[in-house]
């Protein structure tokens, strides 16, 4: 558990140029929502579904981020600013995904089927982007701010607009690792060093 917390804090420091210290990052509501989701997801998968839902609604109240307890979220997922993010029940999010405020991973089928997006590793989801239905956002893809995505996005592509269209496919699914934050040491906690 502490390893995952450390990964999350280091990811925030690496991806957010406004992050000045570990202590500052520990106040981020996007991280609080991810940490709470891990507990809620564990409860959900063990059959404590009502308790998981109650906790997820409390987390939503505290953070402004709504994540269904059944959603499957990978490692080092960073929700920057968080407010208004909605992640639906059958959503699947890979590792090293970065999303900004107002992102919606929504469903489009009233039946209990896979009805929310799959977001593969290394994807960036811009502010207020909306992804709807059982679609796949390929590894390393980027979704522009305000885009409405209703179809699959190829690995490495950049999509923008409503409806979203591909404007760049030159990345071939390769994700470039961000440079470590230069100011990550200021005010750090001894238990967490990146």
N, C-alpha and C positions, 0 to 999 in steps of 0.2 A: 504494500500500500504506500509506504513512504517513497519507494522507488518511483511509483507512478506520479505522486505529488511533486517530487523533484523534477521529473521529466516535464510535467505541465508548467511548472514555474520557469524552468530553463527555456521552454518553448516560447512562453510569453516574453521573456527577456530578449530572446533572439528575434522575435517577429514584430515586437512593438517598439518603435523608436522612442516613444514617450515613456517607456518603462525605465525608471532611474535606479530602482533597487528591488531586492527581493521583498522587502517589507511593503513597498508600494504594490507590487504584483499580487501579494497576498490579499489585497483589498478588491481585486477584480471580480465583479459579479459573474462574468463568463466562466472563470475557474470555479467559483462556488457552485454554479449550476452543473458543471461537469462532475465535480466531486460528489455532489448530492445524487446526481444521476447514477453513479456507480453503485451507491447504496440502494437506491430505488430499483435499479435493474436486478441486483442480486435478490432483493425481496420478491420482485415480480417472477423471476425464473424459479424461485423456490415455492411459489404458490401463494404468497402473501400479497395478493393483487390489490385488495382494498387499501391496505396499509401503504403499499407502494404508490397508489394513486393519490392518497391523502398527502403523503410526503412530497410528491411531485407538484401538487397544487400549492403547498406551502413554499416550496422552492421557487415556484413561479411568482408568488406574492413577494418574496424577498428579493429576487434577482431580475424579474422581468423577462426571464427565459423560460419557455415552456418546452420540456422534453418529455415525451411519453415514456413511461418506465420500460416498455418493451423495445424501444429503439435500441439498435445495436451500434455502439460508438467505439471506435478504435482508440489507439494511443496518440498522445500529443495533439489532440484536437484543441484548437484555440479559438474561442469565441470572443472577438474583440468588441468591447462596448456592450455586447449582449442584448440590450433592451429590444424587445419585440421579436426575438428569434423564436420560431416554432418548429419543432422536429416531431413528426408524426410517428405513429405506432410501428409501422413496418419499415421505417427508414433504416438504412444501413450506411454508416459512415466509416471510411477506412482510416488509416493512420496519417498523421501529419497534414490534416485538413485545417485550413484557416477560413473562418467566416466572420463577417461583420454584422453590425446591428440590422435588425429587420429581415433577416433571411428566413424564408419559409420553405420547409420540405413538406409539402402538402399532398394529400391523397385526392383521387378523383373517382373512386369506386365505392358505393355504399356497402358492398359485400365484404365479408371478412377474408380478403385475399391480400397478396402483396400489392399495395396501392400507393406506396410512397417511394421516393427516389433512393437509388443506391449511388453514393458518392465515393469514388475510389480514392486511393492514396494520393496525397500531394495536391489536392484540389484547393483552389481559392474561390470563395463565393463572396462576391461584392455586396455592399450594403443594399438592403431592400430587394435583393434578387429573390425570385419566386420559382421554385422547381416543383412541378406538379405531375403526379402519377408515377407509375412503375417504370421509370426511366433510369438510365445509367449515365453518370457523368464520369468520363474516362480519366485514368490516371494522369495527373499533372495538368488537367484542364483548368481554365479560368473562366468564371462567369462574371460578366460586368455588372456594375451597380444598376439596379432597377430592371435587370433582364428578367423576362418571363420565359422559362424553359419548359417545353412540353414534349420534346423529343430527345433521344440520346445525344450526348456530346462526345465526339471522338477523343481519345487520349491526346493530351497536349494542345488541344484546340482552345481558342478564346472565342466566347460567344457574347453578343450584346444585343439589346433591343427587345421589342415586344411585337411578335414572338421572336425569341432569340435566334440569331443566325450566326454562323461561323464567320469570323473576320480574320482569323489567323490560325493556321495549322502547322506552323513551322517548328514547333517545339518537340514533336514526335514523342510525347509522353515523358520526356525527361524533366525531372524536377531539379532545379538548382537549389542547393541548400543555402539558407541565408547565412550571412556573416554573423558570428557571435556578437552580442551586444557589448559595445565598448565600455558602457557605464554599469555593467551588471554587478560590480563589486560594491558599489556604494550602499551602505546601510544593510548589507546582507546578513542573513541569519546563519549562524555556524552550522546548523543542521542541513542547510541547502547551499551548495556551491555548484556553479555550472562550469 
